[in-house]
């Protein structure tokens, strides 16, 4: 099982990204999934955008990033060294996706509210 940490504005691990695109909480619960350039919650609602190793919210602001993220437009903080990965992942069946909105411009700012 390969999980990559998703870091927040402070560099702390906020969630985990599985190679299959599922996003898990620190406790191992499925909270979202990446499909193409869209990020959806577990009810199928479009909640953000995925590109170059980072997630942007519905307004175009950066929410979370991987260590190798590029083209964020924000200064990435120093990431914490190690966070314990969840031992067990809860993975329900992915829902049907709702239509996604038009993509906003990429803003050079951090999101004020996390999408999940």
TIKOL-509980 format. One record per residue: residue number from 1; y, z negated, x negated of N, C-alpha, C, O in turn; residue in one letter. Coordinates in Angstrom, 3 decimals. Layout:
<rs>
NUM | Y | Z | X | Y | Z | X | Y | Z | X | Y | Z | X | A
...
</rs>
This chain:
<rs>
1 | -1.176 | 0.000 | -0.853 | 0.000 | 0.000 | 0.000 | 1.232 | 0.000 | -0.893 | 1.439 | -0.926 | -1.678 | X
2 | 2.043 | 1.037 | -0.772 | 3.251 | 1.116 | -1.576 | 4.464 | 0.875 | -0.697 | 4.709 | 1.617 | 0.255 | X
3 | 5.217 | -0.156 | -1.016 | 6.448 | -0.483 | -0.308 | 7.598 | -0.478 | -1.300 | 7.488 | -1.010 | -2.405 | X
4 | 8.701 | 0.132 | -0.890 | 9.896 | 0.161 | -1.727 | 10.964 | -0.694 | -1.064 | 11.197 | -0.568 | 0.138 | X
5 | 11.620 | -1.565 | -1.831 | 12.645 | -2.404 | -1.215 | 13.864 | -1.605 | -0.792 | 14.294 | -0.685 | -1.488 | X
6 | 14.410 | -1.965 | 0.348 | 15.689 | -1.452 | 0.817 | 16.701 | -2.573 | 0.629 | 16.554 | -3.650 | 1.205 | X
7 | 17.707 | -2.324 | -0.160 | 18.692 | -3.348 | -0.522 | 19.941 | -3.236 | 0.339 | 20.313 | -2.151 | 0.788 | X
8 | 20.579 | -4.379 | 0.561 | 21.822 | -4.404 | 1.326 | 23.028 | -4.376 | 0.382 | 22.877 | -4.190 | -0.826 | X
9 | 24.197 | -4.557 | 0.931 | 25.452 | -4.495 | 0.186 | 25.507 | -5.510 | -0.958 | 26.215 | -5.292 | -1.941 | X
10 | 24.775 | -6.606 | -0.842 | 24.783 | -7.638 | -1.877 | 23.685 | -7.446 | -2.912 | 23.606 | -8.204 | -3.878 | X
11 | 22.823 | -6.422 | -2.716 | 21.737 | -6.170 | -3.650 | 20.462 | -6.910 | -3.314 | 19.473 | -6.804 | -4.039 | X
12 | 20.471 | -7.662 | -2.220 | 19.279 | -8.405 | -1.800 | 18.350 | -7.478 | -1.026 | 18.805 | -6.554 | -0.352 | X
13 | 17.059 | -7.727 | -1.124 | 16.100 | -6.954 | -0.346 | 16.255 | -7.331 | 1.119 | 16.130 | -8.502 | 1.479 | X
14 | 16.529 | -6.337 | 1.970 | 16.743 | -6.565 | 3.397 | 15.528 | -6.140 | 4.213 | 15.230 | -6.730 | 5.251 | X
15 | 14.824 | -5.108 | 3.735 | 13.659 | -4.567 | 4.437 | 12.817 | -3.793 | 3.422 | 13.187 | -3.659 | 2.255 | X
16 | 11.675 | -3.287 | 3.895 | 10.751 | -2.536 | 3.048 | 10.497 | -1.167 | 3.638 | 10.318 | -1.037 | 4.849 | X
17 | 10.479 | -0.138 | 2.796 | 10.189 | 1.223 | 3.215 | 8.804 | 1.607 | 2.712 | 8.549 | 1.592 | 1.508 | X
18 | 7.911 | 1.950 | 3.636 | 6.560 | 2.393 | 3.296 | 6.605 | 3.890 | 2.997 | 7.504 | 4.586 | 3.469 | X
19 | 5.649 | 4.388 | 2.222 | 5.623 | 5.816 | 1.891 | 5.485 | 6.695 | 3.136 | 5.850 | 7.870 | 3.093 | X
20 | 4.970 | 6.158 | 4.238 | 4.832 | 6.952 | 5.463 | 6.132 | 6.993 | 6.280 | 6.167 | 7.609 | 7.345 | X
21 | 7.190 | 6.351 | 5.797 | 8.482 | 6.362 | 6.478 | 8.744 | 5.166 | 7.364 | 9.855 | 5.011 | 7.872 | X
22 | 7.745 | 4.308 | 7.565 | 7.964 | 3.109 | 8.379 | 8.807 | 2.098 | 7.600 | 8.656 | 1.943 | 6.388 | X
23 | 9.691 | 1.421 | 8.319 | 10.525 | 0.382 | 7.733 | 10.049 | -0.951 | 8.291 | 9.907 | -1.109 | 9.504 | X
24 | 9.803 | -1.910 | 7.401 | 9.282 | -3.212 | 7.786 | 10.269 | -4.316 | 7.432 | 11.000 | -4.224 | 6.446 | X
25 | 10.274 | -5.361 | 8.254 | 11.081 | -6.540 | 7.968 | 10.475 | -7.274 | 6.775 | 9.396 | -6.912 | 6.306 | X
26 | 11.149 | -8.279 | 6.295 | 10.627 | -9.072 | 5.181 | 9.337 | -9.784 | 5.555 | 8.544 | -10.130 | 4.679 | X
27 | 9.118 | -10.008 | 6.854 | 7.910 | -10.672 | 7.323 | 6.769 | -9.689 | 7.613 | 5.651 | -10.119 | 7.894 | X
28 | 7.031 | -8.374 | 7.550 | 5.987 | -7.373 | 7.759 | 5.962 | -6.741 | 9.136 | 5.042 | -5.981 | 9.437 | X
29 | 6.939 | -7.027 | 9.984 | 7.004 | -6.404 | 11.311 | 7.678 | -5.042 | 11.207 | 8.671 | -4.893 | 10.495 | X
30 | 7.144 | -4.043 | 11.916 | 7.749 | -2.716 | 11.941 | 9.055 | -2.782 | 12.722 | 9.065 | -3.200 | 13.880 | X
31 | 10.165 | -2.370 | 12.093 | 11.470 | -2.435 | 12.752 | 12.090 | -1.067 | 12.971 | 12.940 | -0.912 | 13.847 | X
32 | 11.684 | -0.073 | 12.195 | 12.263 | 1.266 | 12.316 | 11.360 | 2.263 | 11.601 | 10.387 | 1.882 | 10.949 | X
33 | 11.696 | 3.550 | 11.731 | 10.986 | 4.553 | 10.950 | 11.918 | 5.722 | 10.643 | 12.839 | 6.029 | 11.400 | X
34 | 11.648 | 6.359 | 9.512 | 12.406 | 7.522 | 9.069 | 11.615 | 8.754 | 9.467 | 10.419 | 8.848 | 9.193 | X
35 | 12.287 | 9.701 | 10.118 | 11.666 | 10.965 | 10.487 | 12.664 | 12.069 | 10.157 | 13.681 | 12.218 | 10.835 | X
36 | 12.371 | 12.838 | 9.118 | 13.331 | 13.832 | 8.649 | 14.561 | 13.126 | 8.119 | 14.459 | 12.261 | 7.249 | X
37 | 15.738 | 13.493 | 8.645 | 16.960 | 12.810 | 8.207 | 17.411 | 11.749 | 9.205 | 18.506 | 11.201 | 9.076 | X
38 | 16.578 | 11.458 | 10.196 | 16.932 | 10.446 | 11.192 | 16.198 | 9.140 | 10.973 | 15.088 | 9.120 | 10.441 | X
39 | 16.825 | 8.044 | 11.388 | 16.208 | 6.721 | 11.378 | 16.190 | 6.248 | 12.825 | 17.210 | 6.290 | 13.512 | X
40 | 15.019 | 5.795 | 13.287 | 14.825 | 5.413 | 14.677 | 14.297 | 3.990 | 14.754 | 13.528 | 3.561 | 13.893 | X
41 | 14.711 | 3.248 | 15.796 | 14.135 | 1.925 | 15.997 | 12.767 | 2.090 | 16.652 | 12.347 | 3.209 | 16.946 | X
42 | 12.076 | 0.982 | 16.880 | 10.707 | 1.077 | 17.375 | 10.625 | 1.349 | 18.875 | 9.538 | 1.323 | 19.453 | X
43 | 11.766 | 1.608 | 19.504 | 11.769 | 2.080 | 20.886 | 12.099 | 3.567 | 20.937 | 12.175 | 4.151 | 22.018 | X
44 | 12.294 | 4.179 | 19.779 | 12.552 | 5.608 | 19.696 | 14.019 | 6.000 | 19.690 | 14.333 | 7.190 | 19.679 | X
45 | 14.932 | 5.022 | 19.698 | 16.356 | 5.324 | 19.698 | 16.839 | 5.644 | 18.287 | 16.460 | 4.978 | 17.324 | X
46 | 17.668 | 6.657 | 18.179 | 18.251 | 7.030 | 16.890 | 19.263 | 5.972 | 16.491 | 20.187 | 5.683 | 17.251 | X
47 | 19.103 | 5.389 | 15.307 | 19.994 | 4.307 | 14.884 | 20.704 | 4.590 | 13.569 | 21.587 | 3.830 | 13.171 | X
48 | 20.335 | 5.672 | 12.888 | 20.989 | 5.949 | 11.614 | 20.495 | 7.230 | 10.989 | 19.719 | 7.983 | 11.577 | X
49 | 20.970 | 7.456 | 9.775 | 20.680 | 8.683 | 9.044 | 20.097 | 8.358 | 7.681 | 20.513 | 7.398 | 7.033 | X
50 | 19.129 | 9.161 | 7.246 | 18.476 | 8.986 | 5.945 | 18.809 | 10.166 | 5.050 | 18.661 | 11.319 | 5.457 | X
51 | 19.257 | 9.887 | 3.836 | 19.507 | 10.952 | 2.857 | 19.576 | 10.346 | 1.472 | 20.141 | 9.268 | 1.288 | X
52 | 19.013 | 11.020 | 0.516 | 19.141 | 10.660 | -0.897 | 18.821 | 9.192 | -1.185 | 19.438 | 8.580 | -2.056 | X
53 | 17.857 | 8.629 | -0.453 | 17.425 | 7.262 | -0.736 | 18.269 | 6.172 | -0.109 | 18.220 | 5.026 | -0.557 | X
54 | 19.040 | 6.496 | 0.910 | 19.811 | 5.447 | 1.580 | 19.918 | 5.728 | 3.071 | 19.735 | 6.857 | 3.528 | X
55 | 20.220 | 4.668 | 3.818 | 20.393 | 4.738 | 5.265 | 21.868 | 4.547 | 5.586 | 22.519 | 3.636 | 5.076 | X
56 | 22.385 | 5.433 | 6.450 | 23.743 | 5.295 | 6.975 | 23.656 | 4.977 | 8.462 | 22.742 | 5.436 | 9.147 | X
57 | 24.601 | 4.197 | 8.958 | 24.602 | 3.836 | 10.377 | 25.155 | 4.982 | 11.218 | 25.430 | 6.062 | 10.695 | X
58 | 25.317 | 4.751 | 12.506 | 25.781 | 5.782 | 13.435 | 27.204 | 6.241 | 13.133 | 27.603 | 7.326 | 13.556 | X
59 | 27.971 | 5.434 | 12.412 | 29.348 | 5.796 | 12.063 | 29.429 | 6.531 | 10.728 | 30.482 | 7.068 | 10.386 | X
60 | 28.323 | 6.564 | 9.962 | 28.316 | 7.226 | 8.660 | 28.498 | 6.290 | 7.490 | 28.640 | 6.746 | 6.356 | X
61 | 28.496 | 4.976 | 7.737 | 28.656 | 4.000 | 6.659 | 27.292 | 3.617 | 6.092 | 26.291 | 3.616 | 6.810 | X
62 | 27.260 | 3.295 | 4.808 | 26.015 | 2.940 | 4.127 | 25.541 | 1.565 | 4.592 | 26.309 | 0.604 | 4.605 | X
63 | 24.256 | 1.485 | 4.976 | 23.649 | 0.212 | 5.397 | 22.738 | -0.334 | 4.302 | 22.917 | -1.450 | 3.814 | X
64 | 21.754 | 0.488 | 3.930 | 20.714 | 0.064 | 2.991 | 20.445 | 1.178 | 1.997 | 20.680 | 2.352 | 2.285 | X
65 | 19.944 | 0.800 | 0.813 | 19.667 | 1.808 | -0.200 | 18.456 | 1.410 | -1.033 | 18.131 | 0.230 | -1.166 | X
66 | 17.803 | 2.414 | -1.586 | 16.719 | 2.176 | -2.537 | 17.323 | 2.130 | -3.936 | 18.476 | 2.506 | -4.145 | X
67 | 16.535 | 1.670 | -4.871 | 17.006 | 1.563 | -6.258 | 17.444 | 2.931 | -6.813 | 18.364 | 2.999 | -7.628 | X
68 | 16.792 | 4.012 | -6.374 | 17.087 | 5.351 | -6.885 | 18.037 | 6.150 | -5.996 | 18.145 | 7.365 | -6.160 | X
69 | 18.721 | 5.505 | -5.069 | 19.611 | 6.205 | -4.138 | 20.733 | 6.929 | -4.884 | 21.249 | 6.453 | -5.896 | X
70 | 21.090 | 8.101 | -4.343 | 22.171 | 8.903 | -4.919 | 23.155 | 9.262 | -3.811 | 22.851 | 9.150 | -2.624 | X
71 | 24.329 | 9.692 | -4.228 | 25.353 | 10.225 | -3.315 | 25.726 | 9.243 | -2.202 | 25.947 | 9.652 | -1.062 | X
72 | 25.794 | 7.962 | -2.528 | 26.140 | 6.975 | -1.506 | 27.643 | 6.919 | -1.260 | 28.074 | 6.632 | -0.143 | X
73 | 28.443 | 7.187 | -2.283 | 29.888 | 7.093 | -2.138 | 30.414 | 5.672 | -2.227 | 31.622 | 5.451 | -2.147 | X
74 | 29.515 | 4.701 | -2.393 | 29.913 | 3.300 | -2.550 | 29.377 | 2.795 | -3.885 | 28.444 | 3.370 | -4.447 | X
75 | 29.964 | 1.732 | -4.379 | 29.473 | 1.109 | -5.598 | 28.262 | 0.267 | -5.231 | 28.359 | -0.660 | -4.427 | X
76 | 27.123 | 0.594 | -5.827 | 25.905 | -0.174 | -5.545 | 25.923 | -1.454 | -6.367 | 26.268 | -1.429 | -7.549 | X
77 | 25.555 | -2.573 | -5.752 | 25.501 | -3.836 | -6.487 | 24.246 | -3.890 | -7.362 | 23.360 | -3.042 | -7.251 | X
78 | 24.190 | -4.884 | -8.218 | 22.982 | -5.134 | -8.995 | 21.923 | -5.638 | -8.026 | 22.179 | -6.549 | -7.239 | X
79 | 20.743 | -5.050 | -8.083 | 19.671 | -5.423 | -7.164 | 18.914 | -6.639 | -7.677 | 18.748 | -6.822 | -8.883 | X
80 | 18.457 | -7.467 | -6.743 | 17.642 | -8.609 | -7.135 | 16.378 | -8.107 | -7.818 | 15.906 | -7.005 | -7.540 | X
81 | 15.839 | -8.916 | -8.705 | 14.706 | -8.482 | -9.505 | 13.413 | -8.373 | -8.730 | 12.688 | -7.390 | -8.879 | X
82 | 13.112 | -9.352 | -7.913 | 11.816 | -9.330 | -7.249 | 11.888 | -10.056 | -5.918 | 12.473 | -11.134 | -5.807 | X
83 | 11.294 | -9.456 | -4.930 | 11.160 | -10.064 | -3.610 | 9.694 | -9.949 | -3.218 | 9.087 | -8.895 | -3.411 | X
84 | 9.129 | -10.989 | -2.685 | 7.729 | -10.965 | -2.273 | 7.525 | -9.961 | -1.153 | 8.198 | -10.021 | -0.124 | X
85 | 6.594 | -9.038 | -1.357 | 6.260 | -8.074 | -0.313 | 5.468 | -8.774 | 0.782 | 4.751 | -9.736 | 0.507 | X
86 | 5.590 | -8.303 | 2.020 | 4.786 | -8.907 | 3.086 | 3.303 | -8.677 | 2.822 | 2.906 | -7.611 | 2.350 | X
87 | 2.492 | -9.676 | 3.129 | 1.057 | -9.571 | 2.884 | 0.354 | -8.744 | 3.951 | -0.649 | -8.086 | 3.675 | X
88 | 0.883 | -8.779 | 5.168 | 0.274 | -8.037 | 6.270 | 1.361 | -7.267 | 7.002 | 2.419 | -7.812 | 7.314 | X
89 | 1.087 | -5.979 | 7.277 | 2.046 | -5.153 | 7.996 | 1.580 | -4.939 | 9.426 | 0.432 | -4.561 | 9.662 | X
90 | 2.464 | -5.181 | 10.370 | 2.180 | -4.928 | 11.780 | 2.715 | -3.544 | 12.119 | 3.926 | -3.324 | 12.095 | X
91 | 1.826 | -2.613 | 12.434 | 2.243 | -1.239 | 12.679 | 1.773 | -0.748 | 14.032 | 0.652 | -0.255 | 14.159 | X
92 | 2.621 | -0.879 | 15.052 | 2.273 | -0.291 | 16.340 | 2.417 | 1.233 | 16.266 | 2.943 | 1.762 | 15.287 | X
93 | 1.959 | 1.920 | 17.283 | 2.081 | 3.374 | 17.349 | 3.555 | 3.743 | 17.473 | 4.306 | 3.107 | 18.213 | X
94 | 3.956 | 4.778 | 16.739 | 5.355 | 5.214 | 16.827 | 5.667 | 5.720 | 18.231 | 4.844 | 6.392 | 18.852 | X
95 | 6.864 | 5.393 | 18.729 | 7.250 | 5.843 | 20.081 | 7.745 | 7.286 | 20.056 | 7.967 | 7.865 | 18.993 | X
96 | 7.911 | 7.846 | 21.234 | 8.579 | 9.136 | 21.352 | 10.039 | 8.942 | 20.979 | 10.622 | 7.903 | 21.285 | X
97 | 10.632 | 9.923 | 20.327 | 12.018 | 9.807 | 19.875 | 12.974 | 10.294 | 20.956 | 12.734 | 11.308 | 21.610 | X
98 | 14.053 | 9.556 | 21.128 | 15.142 | 9.982 | 21.996 | 15.964 | 11.010 | 21.239 | 15.893 | 11.054 | 20.011 | X
99 | 16.742 | 11.840 | 21.927 | 17.587 | 12.811 | 21.223 | 18.568 | 12.101 | 20.301 | 19.070 | 11.021 | 20.615 | X
100 | 18.829 | 12.717 | 19.177 | 19.767 | 12.098 | 18.250 | 21.155 | 12.674 | 18.444 | 21.299 | 13.817 | 18.878 | X
101 | 22.181 | 11.893 | 18.125 | 23.556 | 12.362 | 18.279 | 23.952 | 13.287 | 17.129 | 23.183 | 13.499 | 16.191 | X
102 | 25.145 | 13.823 | 17.218 | 25.683 | 14.636 | 16.124 | 25.878 | 13.740 | 14.900 | 26.240 | 12.569 | 15.021 | X
103 | 25.635 | 14.303 | 13.741 | 25.751 | 13.531 | 12.501 | 27.222 | 13.327 | 12.148 | 27.985 | 14.292 | 12.109 | X
104 | 27.632 | 12.073 | 11.888 | 29.016 | 11.805 | 11.514 | 29.242 | 12.151 | 10.039 | 28.277 | 12.359 | 9.303 | X
105 | 30.490 | 12.213 | 9.604 | 30.741 | 12.432 | 8.184 | 30.291 | 11.212 | 7.381 | 30.325 | 10.086 | 7.877 | X
106 | 29.873 | 11.443 | 6.149 | 29.496 | 10.335 | 5.272 | 30.753 | 9.603 | 4.828 | 31.631 | 10.196 | 4.202 | X
107 | 30.841 | 8.331 | 5.146 | 31.989 | 7.521 | 4.761 | 31.688 | 6.774 | 3.466 | 30.536 | 6.444 | 3.183 | X
108 | 32.713 | 6.517 | 2.697 | 32.573 | 5.791 | 1.431 | 32.835 | 4.313 | 1.661 | 33.714 | 3.719 | 1.035 | X
109 | 32.058 | 3.725 | 2.570 | 32.212 | 2.308 | 2.882 | 30.876 | 1.739 | 3.318 | 29.955 | 2.462 | 3.697 | X
110 | 30.803 | 0.414 | 3.251 | 29.600 | -0.286 | 3.680 | 29.661 | -0.566 | 5.168 | 30.737 | -0.816 | 5.711 | X
111 | 28.535 | -0.528 | 5.819 | 28.448 | -0.822 | 7.239 | 28.734 | -2.303 | 7.478 | 28.357 | -3.156 | 6.675 | X
112 | 29.392 | -2.591 | 8.573 | 29.665 | -3.975 | 8.933 | 28.534 | -4.603 | 9.744 | 28.463 | -5.824 | 9.886 | X
113 | 27.636 | -3.741 | 10.285 | 26.556 | -4.233 | 11.117 | 25.283 | -3.449 | 10.806 | 25.288 | -2.219 | 10.796 | X
114 | 24.210 | -4.162 | 10.557 | 22.929 | -3.514 | 10.269 | 22.326 | -2.964 | 11.558 | 22.440 | -3.592 | 12.610 | X
115 | 21.681 | -1.787 | 11.485 | 21.111 | -1.202 | 12.697 | 19.843 | -1.899 | 13.181 | 19.445 | -1.694 | 14.328 | X
116 | 19.199 | -2.710 | 12.353 | 18.010 | -3.469 | 12.747 | 17.965 | -4.772 | 12.002 | 17.039 | -5.560 | 12.191 | X
</rs>
